[in-house]
Amino acid sequence: MEFTEAGFVPSSNPITVDTVTRGDRLANIARRQHPKILQTYGGEYSDPKLERTLARVVGKLTLDPDNPSQAYRIAILDSPNINAFALPGGYLYVSRGLLALASDSAEVAAVLAHEMAHVTANHGLERQKREAEANLTNRVVDEVVSSDVNARAAALRGKLLLAQFSRNQELEADKIGIRSIGRAGYDPYAASRFLRSMDAYQSFRDVSGTGESSLDFLASHPNTPRRIELAQEHARQFGAPGTGARDREAYLQGIDGMVYGDKPDEGYVRGRDFLHPTLGVALSVPEGFVIDNSTGEVTAKGPDDLAFRFDGTTVSRDTTLKDYLQGDWLSGLDPSSIRETSINGREAATARAYTNEWQFDVTVIRVGEQVYRLLTVAPLDSNRLDAVARTIADSFRVLDKAEIAALKPLRIRVETVGAGDTVATFANRMRGVDRKLELFRLLNGLGPGSALSVGDKVKIVTDR
């Protein structure tokens, strides 16, 4: 989508760059980065109704007299992660995951104004070469799955080309952004409110334990109590809490029906189950494991430093699974541990591999030309590896046509509170998610003691 002061209608071609910035060196860099960013973050999410909602928000923000005549281009990233960032030349990115968490237009305005401030303050694109901290699963599995290391390292380097700003720049962007939303007539306290929501969501999701933390707003933007206090101080310049518009109903109407969570082509996480309608396979992890579904692989972290990874590759039928296990993709293999077997009617083989501190159960299962790899890892002194690995492997199955047809993506649905409705009744209407009561409160910005009033609009997650 493209915005100028004269018109706030989404462009049918969001990659098009305005002639205003055509000769700008940084804008040219950003223009080249744009398709790479879309690819890294799952592509662009297309929803004209939602795009118009964001167009109205950015339109108001560009009327701030302190905002120069910058043309902004905003893309909705098709990602469930909480994310937003900006590139020089007026490129703004916001994920549908962030839009699902936001409660009103003012909160989204606070995020976008913060990112616009990075542009207007000429913070630029800092290409830091720091090493992102990988989670336990990726770190230890990569010690064994050698052929994946180069590919994963290359992907990580690509992610690190995204905007990373220093703490002082973040605080400066907060100040500029809050001033911008206040002047635009939005609730200036929306910034501190949404910072709290993101902090609560971070605790709920445990971002530090997921494989995609380097793709998350919460991983790259400092979020301390002092930052929230400063945001409130900036907001007080416009008046007491309650000042400014929230524009909640219009915003909820814009996100009603938006996809929530995983995309169909990446499979679905439903509690402890992972189901992939495109590949037509499913598996489950034991109680206490949390699944993280990212592009190309599924990981899960469990108690006592146990972890799991699942992916697939194409292997010729001429290659036996025993020979495949002995290939150069797997190091630390104990050849004497290889066993050929069958899992739910499918040809399979298992083996053990070891590093200095870890032991691995490696199970491969053939379905047509695909071989699915199930890697379970535990500390060397653990006695739980075999039981956990067998539980996961035995859960692997091929979905039938009826099961595939019944799988639908989760979506945000907006409902009106009626007489007798409570937080608990709405939480019980949610489908396909765990910890429903806690998630319902998070998505609707409700504290532990908050109640609902008849006529309120609320968000739920469902596949219906």
Buried (B, 14 or more C-beta within 10 A) or exposed (E): BBBBEEEBEBBEEBEEBBEBBEEBEBBBBBBEBBEEBBEBBBBBBEBEEBBBBBBBBBBBBBEBEEBEEBBBBBBBBBBBBBBBBBBBBBBBBBBBBBBBBBBBBBBBBBBBBBBBBBBBBEBBBEEBEEEBEBBBBBEBBBBBBEEBEEEBEEBBEBBBBBBBBEEEBBBBBBBBBBBBBBBBBBBBBBBBBBBBBBBBBBEEBEBEBBBBBBBBBBBBBEBEEEBBEBBBEBBEEBEEEEBBBBBBEBBBBBBBBBBBBBBEEBBBBBEBBBBBBEBBBBBBBBEEBBBBBBBEBBBBBBEEBBBBBBBBBEBEEEEBBBEBBBEEBBEBBEEEBBEEEEBEEBBBBBBBBBBEEBBBBBBBBBBEEBBBBBBBBBBEEBEBBBEBBBBBBEBBBBBEEEBBEEBBBBBBBBBEBEEEBEBEEBBEBBBBBEEBEBBBBBBBBBEEEEEBEEEBBBBBBBBE
